């Protein structure tokens, strides 16, 4: 797997004090990561007439392609698993760039969504970016329900890239 880049930020106390931790993913996490990925595709696959086996095969092939792409083309990405008291609950893939922190992927298992965890993590990423004089970017599928969250957190679309929006948050200018 190679050496992980240093963390671009630390989990905020609001999460770490509750028992959340962020750690580099390992090959032992692959079954969890596959299940997490599949959970992010459930809504779009619900409208197909595919069998459970077809959906499973599709999600596995898409997960493999995504993982290969991320690990091949995103050189300095930090691939982390979010845990709650030792239980895997999500992932955060963060790539520090010269002028931005790029949220390559952020996902939580369904039972952990809608509890403010993602918001708290994104706000922490924004704070880390602000402290280093950078912005934050993320690519979001145009039908993803999280699009509303990103807009609420101050992200705006900077490019329509087919099925994705490239979104960006820029820190407000310092007031003198």
N, C-alpha and C positions, 0 to 999 in steps of 0.2 A: 503494500500500500504506500510506502514511502513516508517521508517526513511531513507531518502536518504543518501548515503555516501557523504562525502565532495567532491567537484569537484577535479579531478586529475590535472586539468589545467584550465586556463581561455582563452576565445576566444582572439585572438590577436587583437590589435588595428586596424589592417587593415580591420577587419570585424566589430568589435564593433562600430567603428567610422562611419560606413555606416548604422548602425541600426540593425545589427544582434545581437541576444541574444541567450543564451543557458539556458534552465530552465528544472527542473525536469518534466517528463511527468506525467500526471494525467489520470484518467479514462475518462475524457472529451476529451482526445486526441485520444481515440480508433478509431473513424471513420476515422480520418486523418491517423493514423498509419496503418490501414487496406488498405487504398487507396495507401499509400506510398509503402507498401509491395507489393501490386498487381502490381504497376508500375515497380518494380524491376524484376518481372517475365514475363513481356510482351513479350520480345524477344523469350524466350524459349517456351512460350505458343502459339506464332504466328504460329509455324510450326505444331501445332496439328489440328485435324479436330473437336475439341471440340466446342460446342456452347458457346455463351457468358455466359449463365447460368452455364454451367459446369466449365468454367474457373473461374467464380466468386466463386462458391462453393469450388473449389480446392484451390484457393488463401485464402479464409477464413479459411479452415481447416488447411492449412499449417501455416498461421499466428498464429492461436490459438496454434498449436503444438510448433512453435518456441517460442512464448511468454511464454508458460508454461515451456519449457526447460530452457530458459534464467533465468526466475525468480525462478526456482527450483534449478538449479545446479550452477549458477554463483552468489556466495554469496555477494560479495562486488561491484557489478556492479552499475555504475551510469547510469540511463536511462534518457537521456535528449532529449528534442525537440529543434530543431534549428528554430528560428523565424527571420523573416525580417520585422521590424516595425509592429510587432503583427501578421503577417501572418505566419502560420506554413509552413516551407519549407523543413524540413528534420529531421533526428534523428542522435544522436551519443550515442552509448552505450560503455562505457569505464570502464574497470575493472583494477584497480591498483593491481599489483602483487609485490612480493618482488623484483624480478629482471627485471620486464617488466611492461609496460602499455599495456594491451591487448585491442585492438580495437575489441570489440565483434561485433559491427555493425556500419556502417556509410552509410547513404543513403540520397539522395536528390530527390525531385520531379523532373520529367523530365525537366520542364522549367528552373530549376536552375542548371542543370548539364552542364559541359563544360565551366563554367565561372570562374574557378579557386578557387571556394569556398572550395571544398573538399581538394584540394591541400593545401590551406592555413590552413585548420583545421588539416590535417595530419602533416604538418610542425610544427604547434603549439604543437601537441601531442609529436612529436619528440623532440622539444625544452624542454618541460616539463620533458620528460624522461631523456634527456641529463643532465639537471640540478639536477636531483635526482639520477644520476648514473645508470640509467636503459636503457634498450632497449625497442623496441615496437614490438608487434606481432599482426598478423591478419590472419584469415583463409579466403581464397578466392576461390570461385568456379573456376575450371580450365577453364571454358568457359566465365567467366565474363570479359567484356571489360575493367574493371578497373584494371585488372592484369597488363596491360601495364603501367598504372599510378604508381602502387606500385613499379614496377621494376625501373621506372624512378626516383622515390623518394628514391631509395637505398635499397629497401627490396629485400631479396632473399629467394628462396624456401629452407626450412630446412626439410620438410617432405611432402611426397605425401600421402594424407589421403583420398583415394578414389576419390570422386568428388571434393575434396578441396586440395589446397596447404596450408600448414602452412607456413607463410612467417614471416621473422624477419628483423628488422633493428637494428643494433648494432652501438652505437655511436663510432666515431673514437677515438682511444686512444689519451689521452692528450699529447701534445708535450711539453717536458721540456726544 
